[in-house]
C-alpha cells in the first residue's frame, strides 16, 4: 500500500473539498480493509477527529456516527437492548475484537462489501444514511447508486420496529456462510439475505408475500427464486438456498410467537 | 515523508513516516521488536498493542492515525507482563513465545474492559489471539488462574 499524501482535514467542508478536487483521492475511515489492498493512492483523506464517533438515541431513533467502531456498537446498551439486539449481535463476531476497535460502521457500509455481516440487518431496518452533500437517503437507494464523492456522516435507525437475524458460521469469528435478516414495521415485513455470496440484498417479492399473505412457506419459495445464490469455496449454491429457507423460517417463528 | 510525534509507553518519539506505513512497522523500526509481525492482515493478533487502552492489531492501523493517542506496548508494562507471563509459564504454554506479547496485551485490555469474567467472555475477548502451538486450553487455564475465576 502506497499513499503519496495523507491528510487529516479539520472540517467536513475541507474533507469534501479535498476528495472532490482530486479525482483519485480516497476517504479513509478505519483503514483496516483498505490496507489489505495492493494499490497506490495519491491522496488519502482521513475522517478521524471530525466528531463522527457517537451513538445516541433520540425520539426512538438510533443515530450512529459513521466513524463509530464496530466494538463501540457491540457494547453499546441501545445496540444490545433495542431491536432484539441485532446490531450488537451482527458485529460481535466480525473478525477479532482487536480489529473491531479499528473498523468503523461507515467504512463497512461504504465499502458495500459482499461479505458484510451487518448489511442485511441495516437493509431490513430500512436504515437512513445521512451524507454531507446528498443529505438523507435510504440504504436501498445508496446500494443502487454510486455516491463515491460524498461523505457518510450518520446512520439513522428507526427503533420502533421488530427485528431478528439468523446466520450460519462454521467457526466463531469467520464471516457468515449465509445471513438472513427480518424486520417488521407496522405489519410490513422486510427480508434481506447476505453472503449469498453476493452482497446483502433486499428480497422485495418475498417480503411482500409475507406481508400480504403471511405465508412463510411461500415466502421461502419466492425468496430463493428472487435472489441469486452461488457456489464459492466454502459452500454450494444449493446448500445456501436450503439454509436460507430454514433460517428465515426460524427468524419468522421467533418473531410471531 | 512526514514528521510526526508518537507517544509510546509515555515517551514522545519524533518519527518520519510515509502515508501508507502501518503502526507495526513503525514500532519495530523504532526498536519495539516485542511487537511481533505475523499474518499482517489483522487476523492473528500477535501485533496487538493498546491504543488509549483499547487493544488493536498494530498491523491494521495506519501510523498516521496513531498521532495524538497513547500507544502502549508490552515494554511499557514490564511488571504486569512478568506477572501474567508467570501464570503462562506455570501451565507450560509459553511454548515458542511468538504470540505471548500480543496475548498479554489483550489480557491487559480485557482486565481494564470487563467487569465480570466468564469462560465465554474470556474466549470472546481473546478469539483474535491465535497460537500456532495451539496452547489454547493451557492458556485458558492460566488466564483463569491469573484472573482468579477458575
Boltz contact constraints between the chains, C-beta under 6 A:
constraints:
  - contact:
      token1: [A, 1]
      token2: [B, 20]
      max_distance: 6.0
  - contact:
      token1: [A, 2]
      token2: [B, 20]
      max_distance: 6.0
  - contact:
      token1: [A, 3]
      token2: [B, 19]
      max_distance: 6.0
  - contact:
      token1: [A, 3]
      token2: [B, 20]
      max_distance: 6.0
  - contact:
      token1: [A, 6]
      token2: [B, 19]
      max_distance: 6.0
  - contact:
      token1: [A, 6]
      token2: [B, 64]
      max_distance: 6.0
  - contact:
      token1: [A, 31]
      token2: [B, 62]
      max_distance: 6.0
  - contact:
      token1: [A, 32]
      token2: [B, 42]
      max_distance: 6.0
  - contact:
      token1: [A, 32]
      token2: [B, 60]
      max_distance: 6.0
  - contact:
      token1: [A, 36]
      token2: [B, 41]
      max_distance: 6.0
  - contact:
      token1: [A, 44]
      token2: [B, 19]
      max_distance: 6.0
  - contact:
      token1: [A, 96]
      token2: [B, 128]
      max_distance: 6.0
  - contact:
      token1: [A, 97]
      token2: [B, 125]
      max_distance: 6.0
  - contact:
      token1: [A, 97]
      token2: [B, 128]
      max_distance: 6.0
  - contact:
      token1: [A, 98]
      token2: [B, 45]
      max_distance: 6.0
  - contact:
      token1: [A, 98]
      token2: [B, 48]
      max_distance: 6.0
  - contact:
      token1: [A, 98]
      token2: [B, 55]
      max_distance: 6.0
  - contact:
      token1: [A, 98]
      token2: [B, 56]
      max_distance: 6.0
  - contact:
      token1: [A, 98]
      token2: [B, 57]
      max_distance: 6.0
  - contact:
      token1: [A, 98]
      token2: [B, 128]
      max_distance: 6.0
  - contact:
      token1: [A, 99]
      token2: [B, 42]
      max_distance: 6.0
  - contact:
      token1: [A, 101]
      token2: [B, 54]
      max_distance: 6.0
  - contact:
      token1: [A, 101]
      token2: [B, 56]
      max_distance: 6.0
  - contact:
      token1: [A, 102]
      token2: [B, 56]
      max_distance: 6.0
  - contact:
      token1: [A, 102]
      token2: [B, 60]
      max_distance: 6.0
  - contact:
      token1: [A, 102]
      token2: [B, 61]
      max_distance: 6.0
  - contact:
      token1: [A, 172]
      token2: [B, 127]
      max_distance: 6.0
  - contact:
      token1: [A, 173]
      token2: [B, 127]
      max_distance: 6.0
